Amino acid sequence: ECFNSPYGTKYFPEYAEKIPGESTQKLSEVAKECSVYLIGGSIPEEDAGKLYNTCPVFGPDGTLLVKHRKIHLFDIDVPGKITFQESETLSPGDSFSAFDTPYCRVGLGICYDLRFAELAQVYAQRGCQLLVYPGAFNLTTGPAHWELLQRGRAVDNQVYVATASPARDDKAAYVAWGHSSVVDPWGEVIARAGTEEMVLYSDIDLKKLAEIRQQIPILRQKRSDLYAVEPKKPW
């Protein structure tokens, strides 16, 4: 999250870029050079005088497939531990963001979006089998909720969940928890980074996903006659 900028409201205006811009151009070039789908963390984006926390995604030909603007802004106050108000400088996104690959459909969120189960549920209802959240939980929320929320979203929706966090910099104004992870639909953490920089690999086994959904068929057992989570806006 915010890989090209220090994480802090006073930094976002200084480091914000338009899309396309310097950072996204480089991401596009790398995606094309390596012929991969590239979820480019997030950057502060400037558009029409507003700032957003935005995750751009590029296809194997370098084309911008989608950009997710963080829907839920990180405005919290834990007395004596952390106070942060993204809304001081950022505006919230107002749309869902998913993209298709030859392998599966991928849904996107950014950091605080992970706390909102409804967003993940909508993605699952729309066929996503992998949810990806660039994030930067801190030393208060990280040890308490980072892994818990990933495992919860994965089990609730029987999907894979992947998160990418900055490595920890104890000298930064905002210290990230680290621990990028991949969680499978059974809720098991199948890959986990530490606090240092590292490259993490994991396989997404759609056969295992299908088996879990067959064994515990919660997606078709939901009581839609009693409750439902539906998007209010079209995709």
C-alpha positions in Angstrom: 0.0 0.0 0.0 1.3 3.4 -1.1 4.6 1.8 -2.2 5.8 5.0 -3.9 5.1 7.3 -0.9 5.6 7.4 2.8 2.3 6.4 4.4 0.9 9.6 6.0 -1.7 12.2 5.1 0.9 15.0 4.8 2.8 12.9 2.2 -0.1 12.0 -0.1 -0.4 15.3 -1.8 3.3 15.6 -2.4 3.7 12.1 -3.8 0.4 11.8 -5.7 0.5 11.0 -9.4 -2.0 10.9 -12.2 -2.7 7.6 -13.9 -0.9 7.1 -16.2 2.1 8.5 -14.6 5.7 7.7 -13.7 4.9 4.8 -11.3 2.1 3.2 -13.3 4.1 3.5 -16.5 6.9 1.4 -14.9 4.4 -1.1 -13.6 3.0 -1.4 -17.2 6.4 -2.0 -18.6 7.3 -4.7 -16.0 4.0 -6.5 -16.6 4.6 -6.5 -20.4 8.3 -7.5 -20.1 7.5 -10.4 -17.8 4.1 -11.3 -19.4 2.3 -11.4 -16.1 -0.8 -10.0 -14.4 0.6 -7.3 -12.1 -1.4 -5.9 -9.1 0.6 -2.8 -8.4 0.1 -2.3 -4.7 -1.3 1.2 -4.4 -0.3 4.7 -4.9 -1.7 8.1 -4.0 -3.6 9.1 -7.2 -4.5 12.7 -8.2 -7.6 13.1 -10.4 -9.6 16.2 -11.1 -8.3 17.9 -7.9 -9.1 14.9 -5.6 -6.7 12.4 -4.1 -7.4 8.6 -3.9 -5.5 5.6 -2.6 -5.5 3.6 -5.8 -4.4 0.1 -6.8 -3.7 -0.3 -10.5 -3.7 -3.7 -12.3 -1.9 -4.4 -15.5 -2.3 -7.3 -17.9 0.5 -9.3 -19.7 0.5 -6.9 -22.6 0.9 -3.9 -20.3 -2.7 -2.7 -20.5 -4.3 -1.1 -17.5 -7.1 -3.5 -16.7 -8.7 -1.9 -13.7 -7.9 0.5 -10.9 -9.3 0.1 -7.4 -9.8 3.2 -5.3 -9.9 2.4 -1.6 -13.6 2.4 -0.7 -13.3 2.6 3.1 -11.0 5.3 4.4 -8.8 4.5 7.4 -10.2 6.9 10.0 -9.5 5.5 13.5 -8.7 6.6 17.0 -7.3 4.1 19.5 -6.4 6.3 22.5 -2.8 6.1 23.5 -1.9 3.9 20.5 -2.8 5.3 17.1 -4.9 8.0 15.5 -5.1 8.3 11.8 -7.5 10.1 9.4 -7.1 9.3 5.8 -10.1 11.5 5.0 -8.0 14.6 5.9 -6.6 14.4 2.3 -8.1 11.4 0.5 -11.4 10.8 -1.1 -13.1 7.3 -1.1 -13.6 5.3 -4.2 -17.2 4.3 -5.0 -16.9 1.2 -7.2 -16.1 -2.5 -7.0 -13.0 -3.7 -8.8 -12.5 -7.1 -10.2 -10.7 -8.5 -13.3 -10.6 -11.8 -15.2 -7.6 -13.9 -16.0 -7.5 -17.3 -17.8 -7.2 -18.8 -14.4 -9.8 -17.1 -12.2 -11.6 -13.9 -11.4 -9.8 -11.6 -8.9 -11.4 -9.1 -6.6 -9.5 -6.1 -5.1 -9.5 -4.2 -1.9 -7.0 -2.0 -0.1 -6.0 -2.4 3.6 -9.0 -1.1 5.6 -11.4 -2.6 3.0 -10.4 -6.0 4.4 -12.5 -5.2 7.6 -15.7 -5.0 5.6 -17.1 -8.5 5.1 -19.8 -7.3 2.7 -17.3 -6.3 0.1 -15.7 -9.7 0.1 -19.1 -11.3 0.0 -20.1 -9.3 -3.1 -16.9 -10.3 -4.8 -17.6 -14.0 -4.0 -21.1 -13.7 -5.3 -19.8 -12.3 -8.6 -17.4 -15.3 -9.1 -14.2 -14.2 -7.6 -12.0 -17.0 -6.3 -9.0 -14.9 -5.2 -9.2 -11.6 -3.3 -6.1 -9.4 -3.1 -5.6 -6.6 -0.6 -2.4 -4.5 -0.6 -2.3 -3.2 2.9 -0.3 -1.6 5.7 -1.7 -2.5 9.1 0.3 -1.0 12.0 1.8 -2.3 15.2 -1.5 -1.9 17.0 -4.0 -3.4 14.5 -1.5 -5.8 12.9 -0.9 -8.3 15.7 -4.5 -8.2 16.7 -6.4 -8.4 13.4 -4.2 -8.7 10.2 -4.2 -12.5 10.0 -7.5 -12.9 11.7 -9.3 -10.8 9.1 -7.6 -12.6 6.1 -8.6 -16.0 7.5 -12.1 -14.8 8.2 -12.6 -13.4 4.7 -11.2 -16.6 3.2 -13.4 -19.0 5.3 -16.6 -16.9 5.0 -16.4 -16.9 1.2 -14.4 -20.0 0.5 -11.8 -18.0 -1.5 -8.1 -17.5 -1.5 -7.0 -14.2 0.1 -3.6 -12.6 -0.6 -2.2 -9.5 1.1 0.9 -7.5 0.4 2.3 -5.2 3.1 5.4 -3.0 3.1 8.3 -4.4 5.0 8.7 -2.9 8.5 10.7 0.3 8.8 11.0 1.1 12.5 12.2 4.7 11.7 9.2 5.6 9.6 6.5 7.9 10.9 4.0 5.1 10.3 5.4 1.6 11.1 3.8 -1.2 9.1 3.2 -4.6 10.6 4.5 -6.5 7.6 3.7 -10.2 7.3 2.4 -10.4 3.7 0.3 -13.6 3.5 -1.7 -16.0 1.4 -4.6 -17.8 3.0 -6.5 -20.7 1.4 -10.3 -21.3 1.5 -9.9 -23.6 4.5 -8.5 -20.7 6.5 -4.9 -22.0 6.5 -2.0 -19.5 6.0 -0.1 -21.2 3.2 2.5 -18.5 2.8 3.7 -15.8 5.2 6.4 -13.2 5.1 8.1 -11.8 8.1 8.9 -8.2 8.8 11.8 -7.9 6.3 11.7 -7.5 2.5 11.2 -10.9 0.8 9.6 -12.5 -2.2 6.7 -14.8 -1.4 5.3 -17.6 -3.7 2.2 -19.6 -3.4 0.0 -21.8 -5.6 -3.7 -21.1 -6.0 -5.3 -24.5 -6.2 -8.8 -24.1 -7.7 -9.4 -27.9 -7.4 -9.0 -27.6 -3.6 -11.3 -24.5 -3.6 -14.0 -26.5 -5.5 -13.6 -29.5 -3.1 -14.1 -27.2 0.0 -17.2 -25.6 -1.5 -18.6 -29.1 -2.2 -17.8 -30.5 1.2 -19.2 -27.4 3.1 -21.7 -25.9 0.6 -22.3 -22.6 2.4 -22.6 -20.5 -0.7 -25.7 -22.3 -1.9 -27.1 -22.7 1.7 -27.4 -19.0 2.3 -31.0 -18.0 3.3 -31.6 -15.5 0.6 -35.3 -15.5 1.7 -34.2 -14.0 5.0 -31.1 -11.8 4.1 -28.9 -10.7 1.3 -25.9 -8.5 0.5 -26.3 -6.8 -2.8 -24.4 -4.0 -4.5 -26.3 -0.7 -4.9 -24.3 0.4 -7.9 -23.6 -1.5 -11.1 -20.1 -2.8 -11.8 
